[in-house]
Structures are given as C-alpha cells and as structure tokens.
Amino acid sequence: MFSAKSNFSHHVEYYKEEHHVLVTDGIYSLLRHPSYFGFYYWALGSQLMMMNPVCLIGFAAALHHFFSERIQYEEQLLTRFFGQDYRDYKARTSTGLLMIK
C-alpha cells in the first residue's frame, strides 16, 4: 500500500482517474499484486500453524477461486488503462500466487 500510495484501493477501479499511474517500483517490481500475495499466504499459513488440514484445503480452494477471478478482471482493466506498458509489466512480474499467472 505504501509503494502504490494513492493508486492503491481496496475497491476495483472501473475508470482510470487522471492521477492514476502504473506503479512498477518497490515491491511492485517483484509482484503485480503484493497485497493479494500477502493475504493468500497469511491465510494458508494460519491454517498450517493451527494444523488444520481441512481448513487449509478449504482456504486454498476458496482463495484460489477468489483471487483467480479478481486478478483476471483487474488485469483486464489495467490493460485497458495502461495498454502496452501494463502488458510489458505483466510479462516481467508474477502474482506470486500458486497456479495464478
């Protein structure tokens, strides 16, 4: 959130505002969606720490479904907002999430 500053929002933005810029430095130079990465592994890690295999599998399935859909949708919008710059950025970074490009 710190690296993205005013470009970060918990809500998906459907329209590009004048102040929106494509953030590709800091943690964003390594991961396209660092907050999703953090939440994903925190949630799975909490179930590992509690040695709860049923919830671990359930969390993994639910999170994979949620983040797969959300990332796909967000990246369509980001491609529309930033065009080739976003496609280039996407090609050189990862989501860091298992089985989600």
PyMOL CGO cylinders between C-alpha atoms (Angstrom):
from pymol import cmd
from pymol.cgo import CYLINDER

trace = [
    CYLINDER, 0.00, 0.00, 0.00, 2.92, 2.31, 0.76, 0.3, 1, 1, 1, 1, 1, 1,
    CYLINDER, 2.92, 2.31, 0.76, 4.56, 1.79, -2.63, 0.3, 1, 1, 1, 1, 1, 1,
    CYLINDER, 4.56, 1.79, -2.63, 1.34, 2.37, -4.57, 0.3, 1, 1, 1, 1, 1, 1,
    CYLINDER, 1.34, 2.37, -4.57, 0.26, 5.36, -2.46, 0.3, 1, 1, 1, 1, 1, 1,
    CYLINDER, 0.26, 5.36, -2.46, -2.87, 6.99, -3.93, 0.3, 1, 1, 1, 1, 1, 1,
    CYLINDER, -2.87, 6.99, -3.93, -3.01, 4.35, -6.67, 0.3, 1, 1, 1, 1, 1, 1,
    CYLINDER, -3.01, 4.35, -6.67, -3.92, 1.66, -4.11, 0.3, 1, 1, 1, 1, 1, 1,
    CYLINDER, -3.92, 1.66, -4.11, -7.54, 0.93, -3.33, 0.3, 1, 1, 1, 1, 1, 1,
    CYLINDER, -7.54, 0.93, -3.33, -9.42, -1.99, -1.81, 0.3, 1, 1, 1, 1, 1, 1,
    CYLINDER, -9.42, -1.99, -1.81, -12.05, -1.42, -4.47, 0.3, 1, 1, 1, 1, 1, 1,
    CYLINDER, -12.05, -1.42, -4.47, -11.59, -2.25, -8.14, 0.3, 1, 1, 1, 1, 1, 1,
    CYLINDER, -11.59, -2.25, -8.14, -11.48, 0.98, -10.11, 0.3, 1, 1, 1, 1, 1, 1,
    CYLINDER, -11.48, 0.98, -10.11, -13.50, 0.79, -13.31, 0.3, 1, 1, 1, 1, 1, 1,
    CYLINDER, -13.50, 0.79, -13.31, -12.27, 4.09, -14.74, 0.3, 1, 1, 1, 1, 1, 1,
    CYLINDER, -12.27, 4.09, -14.74, -8.77, 5.47, -14.93, 0.3, 1, 1, 1, 1, 1, 1,
    CYLINDER, -8.77, 5.47, -14.93, -8.51, 8.69, -12.98, 0.3, 1, 1, 1, 1, 1, 1,
    CYLINDER, -8.51, 8.69, -12.98, -6.17, 11.45, -14.11, 0.3, 1, 1, 1, 1, 1, 1,
    CYLINDER, -6.17, 11.45, -14.11, -3.84, 10.83, -11.14, 0.3, 1, 1, 1, 1, 1, 1,
    CYLINDER, -3.84, 10.83, -11.14, -3.55, 7.05, -11.71, 0.3, 1, 1, 1, 1, 1, 1,
    CYLINDER, -3.55, 7.05, -11.71, -0.11, 5.85, -12.71, 0.3, 1, 1, 1, 1, 1, 1,
    CYLINDER, -0.11, 5.85, -12.71, 1.24, 2.35, -13.26, 0.3, 1, 1, 1, 1, 1, 1,
    CYLINDER, 1.24, 2.35, -13.26, 3.37, 1.58, -10.19, 0.3, 1, 1, 1, 1, 1, 1,
    CYLINDER, 3.37, 1.58, -10.19, 6.27, -0.73, -11.08, 0.3, 1, 1, 1, 1, 1, 1,
    CYLINDER, 6.27, -0.73, -11.08, 8.85, 0.09, -8.40, 0.3, 1, 1, 1, 1, 1, 1,
    CYLINDER, 8.85, 0.09, -8.40, 9.35, -1.08, -4.83, 0.3, 1, 1, 1, 1, 1, 1,
    CYLINDER, 9.35, -1.08, -4.83, 7.57, -4.35, -4.06, 0.3, 1, 1, 1, 1, 1, 1,
    CYLINDER, 7.57, -4.35, -4.06, 5.69, -3.93, -7.37, 0.3, 1, 1, 1, 1, 1, 1,
    CYLINDER, 5.69, -3.93, -7.37, 8.94, -4.58, -9.23, 0.3, 1, 1, 1, 1, 1, 1,
    CYLINDER, 8.94, -4.58, -9.23, 8.69, -8.17, -7.97, 0.3, 1, 1, 1, 1, 1, 1,
    CYLINDER, 8.69, -8.17, -7.97, 4.96, -8.83, -7.62, 0.3, 1, 1, 1, 1, 1, 1,
    CYLINDER, 4.96, -8.83, -7.62, 1.97, -7.45, -9.51, 0.3, 1, 1, 1, 1, 1, 1,
    CYLINDER, 1.97, -7.45, -9.51, -0.43, -7.92, -6.59, 0.3, 1, 1, 1, 1, 1, 1,
    CYLINDER, -0.43, -7.92, -6.59, 1.59, -7.83, -3.35, 0.3, 1, 1, 1, 1, 1, 1,
    CYLINDER, 1.59, -7.83, -3.35, -1.43, -7.35, -1.06, 0.3, 1, 1, 1, 1, 1, 1,
    CYLINDER, -1.43, -7.35, -1.06, -3.12, -10.44, -2.57, 0.3, 1, 1, 1, 1, 1, 1,
    CYLINDER, -3.12, -10.44, -2.57, 0.15, -12.34, -2.21, 0.3, 1, 1, 1, 1, 1, 1,
    CYLINDER, 0.15, -12.34, -2.21, 0.39, -11.38, 1.46, 0.3, 1, 1, 1, 1, 1, 1,
    CYLINDER, 0.39, -11.38, 1.46, -3.19, -12.23, 2.32, 0.3, 1, 1, 1, 1, 1, 1,
    CYLINDER, -3.19, -12.23, 2.32, -3.09, -15.52, 0.41, 0.3, 1, 1, 1, 1, 1, 1,
    CYLINDER, -3.09, -15.52, 0.41, -0.04, -16.84, 2.22, 0.3, 1, 1, 1, 1, 1, 1,
    CYLINDER, -0.04, -16.84, 2.22, -1.06, -15.41, 5.60, 0.3, 1, 1, 1, 1, 1, 1,
    CYLINDER, -1.06, -15.41, 5.60, -4.42, -17.22, 5.36, 0.3, 1, 1, 1, 1, 1, 1,
    CYLINDER, -4.42, -17.22, 5.36, -2.82, -20.51, 4.33, 0.3, 1, 1, 1, 1, 1, 1,
    CYLINDER, -2.82, -20.51, 4.33, -0.05, -20.12, 6.89, 0.3, 1, 1, 1, 1, 1, 1,
    CYLINDER, -0.05, -20.12, 6.89, -2.54, -19.56, 9.70, 0.3, 1, 1, 1, 1, 1, 1,
    CYLINDER, -2.54, -19.56, 9.70, -4.18, -22.90, 8.90, 0.3, 1, 1, 1, 1, 1, 1,
    CYLINDER, -4.18, -22.90, 8.90, -0.78, -24.61, 8.77, 0.3, 1, 1, 1, 1, 1, 1,
    CYLINDER, -0.78, -24.61, 8.77, 0.12, -23.16, 12.16, 0.3, 1, 1, 1, 1, 1, 1,
    CYLINDER, 0.12, -23.16, 12.16, -3.16, -24.44, 13.61, 0.3, 1, 1, 1, 1, 1, 1,
    CYLINDER, -3.16, -24.44, 13.61, -2.52, -27.83, 11.97, 0.3, 1, 1, 1, 1, 1, 1,
    CYLINDER, -2.52, -27.83, 11.97, -5.96, -27.72, 10.40, 0.3, 1, 1, 1, 1, 1, 1,
    CYLINDER, -5.96, -27.72, 10.40, -5.76, -29.70, 7.13, 0.3, 1, 1, 1, 1, 1, 1,
    CYLINDER, -5.76, -29.70, 7.13, -9.48, -29.46, 6.34, 0.3, 1, 1, 1, 1, 1, 1,
    CYLINDER, -9.48, -29.46, 6.34, -9.50, -25.66, 6.55, 0.3, 1, 1, 1, 1, 1, 1,
    CYLINDER, -9.50, -25.66, 6.55, -6.14, -25.47, 4.77, 0.3, 1, 1, 1, 1, 1, 1,
    CYLINDER, -6.14, -25.47, 4.77, -7.63, -27.24, 1.77, 0.3, 1, 1, 1, 1, 1, 1,
    CYLINDER, -7.63, -27.24, 1.77, -10.84, -25.22, 2.00, 0.3, 1, 1, 1, 1, 1, 1,
    CYLINDER, -10.84, -25.22, 2.00, -8.97, -21.91, 2.30, 0.3, 1, 1, 1, 1, 1, 1,
    CYLINDER, -8.97, -21.91, 2.30, -6.69, -22.83, -0.60, 0.3, 1, 1, 1, 1, 1, 1,
    CYLINDER, -6.69, -22.83, -0.60, -9.66, -23.63, -2.84, 0.3, 1, 1, 1, 1, 1, 1,
    CYLINDER, -9.66, -23.63, -2.84, -11.67, -20.56, -1.86, 0.3, 1, 1, 1, 1, 1, 1,
    CYLINDER, -11.67, -20.56, -1.86, -8.73, -18.18, -2.11, 0.3, 1, 1, 1, 1, 1, 1,
    CYLINDER, -8.73, -18.18, -2.11, -7.63, -19.62, -5.44, 0.3, 1, 1, 1, 1, 1, 1,
    CYLINDER, -7.63, -19.62, -5.44, -11.12, -19.13, -6.85, 0.3, 1, 1, 1, 1, 1, 1,
    CYLINDER, -11.12, -19.13, -6.85, -11.48, -15.60, -5.46, 0.3, 1, 1, 1, 1, 1, 1,
    CYLINDER, -11.48, -15.60, -5.46, -8.04, -14.33, -6.48, 0.3, 1, 1, 1, 1, 1, 1,
    CYLINDER, -8.04, -14.33, -6.48, -8.08, -16.01, -9.90, 0.3, 1, 1, 1, 1, 1, 1,
    CYLINDER, -8.08, -16.01, -9.90, -11.28, -14.21, -10.85, 0.3, 1, 1, 1, 1, 1, 1,
    CYLINDER, -11.28, -14.21, -10.85, -10.35, -10.89, -9.25, 0.3, 1, 1, 1, 1, 1, 1,
    CYLINDER, -10.35, -10.89, -9.25, -6.86, -10.77, -10.74, 0.3, 1, 1, 1, 1, 1, 1,
    CYLINDER, -6.86, -10.77, -10.74, -8.14, -11.66, -14.20, 0.3, 1, 1, 1, 1, 1, 1,
    CYLINDER, -8.14, -11.66, -14.20, -10.75, -8.90, -14.01, 0.3, 1, 1, 1, 1, 1, 1,
    CYLINDER, -10.75, -8.90, -14.01, -8.35, -6.31, -12.58, 0.3, 1, 1, 1, 1, 1, 1,
    CYLINDER, -8.35, -6.31, -12.58, -5.72, -7.09, -15.19, 0.3, 1, 1, 1, 1, 1, 1,
    CYLINDER, -5.72, -7.09, -15.19, -8.24, -6.60, -17.99, 0.3, 1, 1, 1, 1, 1, 1,
    CYLINDER, -8.24, -6.60, -17.99, -8.95, -3.13, -16.60, 0.3, 1, 1, 1, 1, 1, 1,
    CYLINDER, -8.95, -3.13, -16.60, -5.26, -2.35, -16.09, 0.3, 1, 1, 1, 1, 1, 1,
    CYLINDER, -5.26, -2.35, -16.09, -4.52, -3.38, -19.66, 0.3, 1, 1, 1, 1, 1, 1,
    CYLINDER, -4.52, -3.38, -19.66, -7.30, -1.06, -20.82, 0.3, 1, 1, 1, 1, 1, 1,
    CYLINDER, -7.30, -1.06, -20.82, -5.91, 1.77, -18.65, 0.3, 1, 1, 1, 1, 1, 1,
    CYLINDER, -5.91, 1.77, -18.65, -2.20, 1.38, -19.44, 0.3, 1, 1, 1, 1, 1, 1,
    CYLINDER, -2.20, 1.38, -19.44, -2.06, -0.67, -22.66, 0.3, 1, 1, 1, 1, 1, 1,
    CYLINDER, -2.06, -0.67, -22.66, 1.33, -1.98, -23.73, 0.3, 1, 1, 1, 1, 1, 1,
    CYLINDER, 1.33, -1.98, -23.73, 3.01, -0.64, -20.59, 0.3, 1, 1, 1, 1, 1, 1,
    CYLINDER, 3.01, -0.64, -20.59, 0.89, -3.00, -18.49, 0.3, 1, 1, 1, 1, 1, 1,
    CYLINDER, 0.89, -3.00, -18.49, 1.39, -5.93, -20.85, 0.3, 1, 1, 1, 1, 1, 1,
    CYLINDER, 1.39, -5.93, -20.85, 5.17, -5.42, -20.60, 0.3, 1, 1, 1, 1, 1, 1,
    CYLINDER, 5.17, -5.42, -20.60, 4.98, -5.13, -16.81, 0.3, 1, 1, 1, 1, 1, 1,
    CYLINDER, 4.98, -5.13, -16.81, 2.86, -8.28, -16.60, 0.3, 1, 1, 1, 1, 1, 1,
    CYLINDER, 2.86, -8.28, -16.60, 5.38, -10.20, -18.73, 0.3, 1, 1, 1, 1, 1, 1,
    CYLINDER, 5.38, -10.20, -18.73, 8.25, -9.42, -16.35, 0.3, 1, 1, 1, 1, 1, 1,
    CYLINDER, 8.25, -9.42, -16.35, 6.48, -9.93, -12.99, 0.3, 1, 1, 1, 1, 1, 1,
    CYLINDER, 6.48, -9.93, -12.99, 4.49, -12.62, -11.23, 0.3, 1, 1, 1, 1, 1, 1,
    CYLINDER, 4.49, -12.62, -11.23, 1.49, -12.72, -8.95, 0.3, 1, 1, 1, 1, 1, 1,
    CYLINDER, 1.49, -12.72, -8.95, 3.46, -14.98, -6.63, 0.3, 1, 1, 1, 1, 1, 1,
    CYLINDER, 3.46, -14.98, -6.63, 0.30, -17.00, -6.08, 0.3, 1, 1, 1, 1, 1, 1,
    CYLINDER, 0.30, -17.00, -6.08, 0.27, -20.72, -6.70, 0.3, 1, 1, 1, 1, 1, 1,
    CYLINDER, 0.27, -20.72, -6.70, -1.11, -21.59, -10.14, 0.3, 1, 1, 1, 1, 1, 1,
    CYLINDER, -1.11, -21.59, -10.14, -2.21, -17.99, -10.84, 0.3, 1, 1, 1, 1, 1, 1,
    CYLINDER, -2.21, -17.99, -10.84, -0.09, -16.38, -13.53, 0.3, 1, 1, 1, 1, 1, 1,
]
cmd.load_cgo(trace, "trace")
